[in-house]
Amino acid sequence: MIPGRVSRRASVASQIGKCADAVLRCFNDTASSDRFAPPYCNRCLTKRTRRSVAALRCCCLALPSSSRIALSSPPAHRIALVSLGSGSRSFRSTRQPQRAKTPQSGTEPFQHLAYLAPLCHEAYSRSKRMGRTRREAQPTSASGGENMSVLSIDTVVVLFKWTLLNPLLSIAYLAALGCDRYTCKSSNEWVQHGLRAAKHLLVADASQRTSIGVAAIVVLLGWSLVLSSHLWYNRVYLRPIRRNQWKDQLVLITGGASGIGYRTAMRFASKGARVVVIDIRKLPDPQASSLSSRGPNEAAARQNISAYICDLASEDALTKVLKSILAIHGTPTVVINNAGFTHSQPITRLSASQISRLIHVNLTSHLWILQHLLPHMIQSARADGRSSHIVSTASVMGHTGVSQMIDYCASKHGVVGLHKALRYELDYCHRCPQIRTTLLVLGHVKTQLFDGLPTNILARFLGPVVHPDAVAKRIVTAVEKRRGGTIAMPWYANWSEVFALLPSWATDLAHWLLASNSSMDGMNRARQKQS
């Protein structure tokens, strides 16, 4: 390796380490005299910041051994272990992995891997233990013991999100490179330094790749800021719901007896909110083994849930239930239109009553509920500034089409249009920005709705199966933070609207690769075998 290049890498690595420590100190309340051991605590570092700084430290670990700085410091091991340990919160723990022996030579480019061995082993052991605990805590899905795909495009996206597309990492790296300004004796030298960098950017060879790397970091920083622009919410700022305010929240959920609706109801109820569930079926028996094994918290949360059995396809029955809810419980602050089902049959095999029932449950019930509850929600918002939230459950089928799901796709297209029109009607017609709207665009969720749906390897990678509890967590977070917009799960659902811009041959190719049009036949055969 060229000595000059080694020295430059060592300088850059040293500056990255200094920036990492500076970022860490910015999020701590107390100062520390030890340069590489600032006091870390959960109160000072947010979860997002901890992961970002962990990614920055891991990048320092990946540098050659000649440019290694502060890698043996306890905070670096603790931060990386917390980040890699699947969300562990043991920041105050002083347990450290056994360090490998420090290599003496500083010119071998892969000697730094000796530092990663004990770190990765401890992180793997911890994540394995936590994964086992989570699997024991998760409920048994209605779709059987089907395992979700371990490696998917969502995993790759999360990896890039916290590394290459991490704004904090890009800014810190650029700041480290900008520290060369203090080595210049005058402003002219700084200008000349910038001109040389621009020249290297235009005319690059094997020895001038640093400028190209800087340009790549700048581009990644721009993309990361654009992709993280959802953090720059929102037209009118509303304070999040505090812990002591959940008891004043009334949540109405349709289709809350199973799947996403039930998990969402349990999460709201566990926070102390009053929950009203409307479904044609009863709630699961709390004495069942699948529920009793989850601990006493769910039994206590069930006390905050009131269930109403109602056929959402009947306007008269739904109207009576809504009037009863308004009289007994009051005006809901959160309305989640979640009920829905599918026939998964060709349109020629369905009767008119079957099609009408599906449209009523999946789409028209949304309109009936809004027609009865929205005036009360607007009145509450204008009277005392009370904020509310409306969540509509749609699907990627609301932006595309699949064989044997004509009626279902039509209903979900209607839900997407309903959500978009409702948002503008609240803003410009009723002048009520306190009522937020959220649209759920979901792919394959592990519920009874698509029980037995077969998928190939490519479909499992691009469209992994989503657990209902993960969807419920996103819903509760959006309501708690009062965030409007769209929740798309898994990652490919964010691009479902882009498919409409593609030529027909591209969409046909995507359907053929994913075998989406033939998957309904396999699902129907699996259901017939089970019956």
N, C-alpha and C positions, 0 to 999 in steps of 0.2 A: 504494500500500500504506500502511496506517495506521502512523505512526511508532512508536506504542506497541507494536504487534504485532511490528514489526521488532526493537525493542530486546529484547522478551521472547524472540524466536527467537534473537537473538544471545547472550543470557544462557544459554539452554538449550544452544545449540551449544557455547559455551565450557565449560560444565560437563560435557557429554558428552566433549569432548576431554580434559579433565582426568581423567575417570574412565577413559578409554581408556589414557592414559599410566600411570595408577596400576595398572591391570590388567596392563599390560605389565611394569612394574617388579616386580610381585609374582612374576613367573615368570622373573626374571633373578637370577643369583647376585651380580653386582657392581653397585654403584651408579654413577650417571653424573651429572656436574654439568650436562650439557646437558639442558634440560627436554624437548626434543622429539627427542632422539637417544639413547635408551637402547640398550645393547648387546644385540642379538638373536642368538640362536644356537639350533641345533637341540636341543642338550642341555637347554636350560632351558624351551623352549616345546614342548609336545606338539603333535601334528598337529591334534587337536581344538581346542586353545586357539588355535593360529595361525589356523585358519579363523574362529573366533569373533571374535577381535580384528580380523581382516581385514574381517569383515562390519560390525563396529562402525565401523571407519574409513571403509568405503564409505558408511555412512549419514551420516557427517559430510560426505563429498563431495557427497551429494545435497541438502544444505541450501542455502538461498539464499546468494548471494555476500556479503550483508551480515553473515551469521553464520558466515563461513568462518574456521576456526581451524587453524593448523598444517598446512594442506593442502600447502604446498610443502616440507614436511620430507621428507628422503630415506627415513626408515623407513616412512612411510605408503605411498609408492610401492612400496617393496620388499615390504611385507607384502601389499598388494593384488595385486601381480604374482605372488607365490608362490601366493596362494590361487586367483587366476583362471587361472593357468598350468597347470591340470590336474595339480596335485600336485607341482610342481617343488620341489626341495629346495635350491635355490641361495640360501639365506638369507644367506650370507656374501658373495654377489656384490654389488659396488657399482655395477653397471650400472643406469642409470636412463633412463627415456624422456625425450625432449625435451619440456620443459614449454611449455605454451602461455602466451602473454602474459597477465599478470594484468589483468583488467578494472578500470578505475578507478571506475566507478560502483558503488555498493553497494545500489542499490534495484531493479535488474532481477532478477526471480526466477529466470531461466534462464541467467544468465551463468556459473553454476558448471559448466555442461556443457562449457565450454571446457577445464576441467581434466580431464574424463573422456576427451576425444578421444585424446590421446597414450597415456593409460593403457589404454584399450580396444584401441587398435591394437596396442600391444605385447603385451597379453594374448592377443589373437586370433592374432597371429603365433606366439607361443610355444605356445599350445594346438594350433595347426595342425601345427607341427613335431612336438610330442609325440604327437599323434594319428596322424601318419604313421608315426612310429617304432613305436607300439603295434600298428598294423595289420600292419606288417612282422613284428613279433615274434609275433603271434597265429597259431595254427595254422589251416590250412584246414579249415573245418567240413565234416562229411559231408553237410550239407544244401545244398551247392553255394554259389554266390556270392551268395546272398540277403543283401541289406543289412538290417541292423537299423534300426529306426525311430530317427531322431535325436531328435525331440521326442516325449516321452511323459509320462504322468502321474508317472512316477518322477522325471523331471527337475524337474517342478514341485514335487514333495514335497521333493526335496533342496534346492531353492532356498528354500522356506519353512522348512526345518529349520535352515538356517544363517542365516536373517534373522529373520522374524517369530516363529518358534517356537524361537528360540535363547534358552535361559535366561540365558546370560551377557549377551546384548544387552539383554534386558528388565530384568535386575537393574541393569545399568550405567545404563540410562536412568532407572529409578526412583531410583537413588542420586543421579543428577545433579539430578533435580527435588527430591529431599530436601535438597540443599545449601542451599535457601532458608532452612532452619532457622537457619543461622549468620548470616543477615542480620537475624533478629529479635532485638531487644534483650532481651526477657524471654520467659518461658514463656507468659505471657498472650497475647503477640503470636503465638506459635506456635500456640496453641489457636485464636485467632481466624482465623489463616491456614487451619487445617484446616477450621473451620466454613464459611468462605467457599468453600473448595474443594468441600465437601459441598453447599452451596447451589447452586453452579454446576453440580454434577452433576445435581441435581434439576430446576433451572430453567435451561435452556441456550438461548442464542440464538447469533447469528452471532459475537458477540464473546466468547463464553464456551465455546469448543470445547476449550480446553486440558484442562479437567477430564474431558471425555468421552474425550479422548486418553489421559489417565492411567488412567482406568477400563479402556479397551481394552487398555492395556499390562499392567495387572494381570491381566485375563482371559487374555491371551496368555501371561503368565508362568505362570499356573496350568496352562494346557493344556500348555505346553512342559515343565513339571516332570513332569506326568503321562505325557506321551509319551516322555520321556527316563528314565522310572523303571526301564527295563531296565538302567540303569547302577548301580542300587542292589542288585546281585546280592549274595548269594543265600543260601540257608539256612545252609550250611556253607561257609566261605571256604576255598578251596584255592589254593595258590600256582600261578601259571602255570608252564608248562614252560620251563625255561631252555635256552639254546643248547647247553650242554654236556650236557644231559639227553636230547636227542633220540636219541642213539645207544642208549639203553636202552629206547626205545619200539618195540613191535612192533605194526604196523598190519595188520589183516586187512580186505580189501576184496573184496566179491563184485561181479561185473560190472565188473571193472577193466580190461578190454581195450580199451575205447573210451569216448567221451563223458565224462560226469562222473566215472565211476570212474577212468578213465585219468588225467585231469588231476589228480584228488585224489591218486592214487598218486604221480605225478611231483612234486607239491608236498611231500608228506611225505618222499619219498626225497631231494629236494634239501636238506631240512633235516637229513639224516643219519639219519632213522629207517629201521628195517628194515621193508619192506613185503612182504606176501604177498597175491597176487592170485589169486582163484578165478573162472574164467570158462570157458565152453564153447568160446571162441575163443582163439587165440594173441594175444600182445601184438603191437602193430605193429612192423614191421621198423625197427630204429634206423637202417639205412642208407637208408631211403626219403627222398626229397627233402623231404617235408613235415616230417620230423623232423630231418634233418641240417642244415637251414637255421636251426634254433633255437639253434645254438651248442653248445659242448662241455659245458655244464652239464647238459643233459638226458642226454647220453651217460654222464656220470659218475653221474647219479642212477639210471640204469637198472641199474647194478651193485648197488644196494641193493634191487632188486625181485626177488622169487622168484614165479614163475607156476606155477599148478596148473590143468590142464585138467580140468574136471569138469562134469557135467550136474547142475545144482542141482535138477532135477525128480526125481532118483533119490536116495532116502534112503540106500541102501546105498553108492553112490558118494561122496556127501557125507560120510558117516560115516568112510569110509576116509581121505579127504583130511584131515579134521579131526584124526583120530588121528595121521596122519603129521606134520601141522603141530605138534601138541603135543609130539611126540617129538623133532622136529628143531629147531624154533625156540623152543619154550616157550609160555607162556601169553600170548595177545595182550593188550595194554593198550588198544587201540582196535579196535573192531569196527564196520565200516560195511556195513550191509546195503543194497546199492545195486542189485542185479540186478533186472531187470524188462523186460517186453516187452508188446506189445499186438497183437491181431489186427485191430482196427478194422473189424469185420464184425458184422452183426446176429447175435443169439444163435441164430436159426433156421438159419443157414448154418454153424454150428460143430458139430463132432462132440464127443462126450463126452471123447475123449482130448485134444482141443485145449483144452477148458475146464479139464480136470484139470491139464494141463501148465502152463497160465498161472497157475492158483491155486498150484501147488507152487512155481514159480519166484518169483512176486511176493510170496507170503505165507507159505506153509508152510516154505520154506527159512529164513525168519527164525526160526521156532519151533525148527527142528532145530538151527540154529547156537547159539541161546541155550541149548537143552537140553544141549548138549555143552560149551560154553565157559563159561557163566555160573558153574557150581560152582567152576571153577578161578579165575576172576576174583574171586569172593567170598572164596575161601580166601586168595588173595594180598593182598586188601585187609585181611582180619582179621589176617593173620600179620605183615606189615610195613607196614601202612598204605598200600599201593600203590594209587594212584588209577587208575581206568579210565574209558573212555568208550564208549558205544554210540550209534551214529547210524543212524537208520532213514529211508530215503528214501520219502516219500509223494508226494502230489500234491494239487492243488486238487480233483481228481476224488475224493479221499477225503472231501470235504465236500459234494459235489454230484453230479449225474448228467448224462451226455451220451449222445445217441443213438449206437448202434453201438459202445458201449464198456461194455456191461453187465458182462462178466467183469472187465475192467480196473478199473472203478469199484468193484466188489465187493471186489477184492483190496486196493485202496488204502484203502477204508473199514476193512478188517481191519487194515492197517498202523497207521492212526491209533489204533484201539482198542488194538492191541498196545502201542504206545508209552505211552499213558496208563496202562494197567494195569501195565506193567513198572515205571514210575516209582514207583507206590505200593507195589508188591510189594517193590522194593529198599529202600524207606524203612521200611515197617512190618512186613514179614515177615522180611526178611534183616537189617534194621538196618545197612544198608551205604550210607550217603550218599556214600562215596568214589567210587561208580560213577555217573557222570553220564549222562543220556540226552538226546539231541537229535533232534528230528523235523524233517525237511525237507519243507516244503510248497511245491512248485514249480509254476509255470505252464508256459508254452511255452518249452522249452529247445532250443537249436539243436543237436540230436543226430539220429542216424538213427531214433530212436523215432518222431518226428513229422516226418520228412522230407517236404517237399512240402505241408505243411498250409497251406491258403489262409486269409488273414485280411483283413477289411475295414479301412477307415481307423480306425473307432472302436475295433476290437479291437486294432489296432497302437498306438493311443494309450493305452488303458486297460491293455492287457496286452502290453507290449513283449517281444520275444524276448530271452531271457537266454542269455548265453554260458556254456558249461560251465566255463570257467576262473574266471568270477566266482563260480559256485556252489562250486567247489573252494576258492577263497580263503576264503569264509565258513566252510566246514567246518573248514579248518585253523585258522582264527582261533578258532573255538569250542572246538576241542580244545586248542589252545595256552593259551587263557585259562581252560580248564576251566569253560566256561559251559554249563549245561543249558538246556532250553527248546525253542523253536521258531524255525527259520530259514525265513522266508517270502520268496519271490522270484517275480515282481516284487512291487511294493508292494500291488497289489490282493489278493494271496494272503493278506495279513494279515486280510482281512475275509471270507475264504471261509466261516468258521463262522457269520457273521452272516446269510448267505443262508438258513440253516435257519429263522431267526426271521421272515423276510419272508413275506407271503401268496403264494399260488401265482401270482396274476396278476403280481406284481412279478418273481418269478423267471422266469416265462414271457416277460415283456417284456425282461428282460436277455438271455435266450438268443436272442430274436428280433433284438435290436439287434446282438448280437455274432455272429450267424449261427453259433453253436457247434454246433447240431444238424445243420447241412448241411455243415459243414467236412470231416467224414470222407469224404463222397462226393468232394469235390475232391481230398483227399489220396490216395484210392485211384486216382482217374483219373490223377493225376500219377505215381504209382508204376507204373501200367500203361504209361504212355508211356515212362518211363525203361527199363523192362524190354523 
